Amino acid sequence: MENAIFIGLFLCGVLLFFRSMGIDTFKIFLNFLIRCLLSMIIITLANFFLGHFRPELIVKINEITVGISGIFGIWGVLLLYALRYYFTIF
């Protein structure tokens, strides 16, 4: 619980810092949320189809995957699957 509060306060501080520099923080925050939602839909669909063929390549949805896919978008999703594939080989 304390980690979630710390993360929320940190994000508010970053958004206030960007706001003081004249950057539209609402647009950045909305873009991040849209990327997170679309990436989670893509991960869910990919996990559904990969579960039948290669169950070891399923990417779990947690805070880290949401953050990576929110920051990098579709490339973040591809990065998650590439890392999952790399770590299942070795």
GILINTA-V781726 format. One record per backbone hydrogen bond with DSSP energy under -1.0 kcal/mol. CO is the residue of the C=O (numbers start at 1). NH is the residue of the N-H. If there is no record, write none. Layout:
# GILINTA-V781726
CO_NH, CO_NH
This chain:
# GILINTA-V781726
1_5, 2_6, 3_7, 4_8, 5_9, 6_10, 7_11, 8_12, 9_13, 10_14, 11_15, 12_16, 13_17, 14_18, 15_19, 16_20, 18_23, 19_22, 23_25, 24_28, 25_29, 26_30, 27_31, 28_32, 29_33, 30_34, 31_35, 32_36, 33_37, 34_38, 35_39, 36_40, 37_41, 38_42, 39_43, 40_44, 41_45, 42_46, 43_47, 44_48, 45_49, 46_50, 47_51, 50_54, 54_57, 55_58, 62_66, 63_67, 64_68, 65_69, 66_70, 67_71, 68_72, 69_73, 72_75, 73_77, 74_78, 75_79, 76_80, 77_81, 78_82, 79_83, 80_84, 81_85, 82_86, 83_87, 84_88, 85_89, 86_90
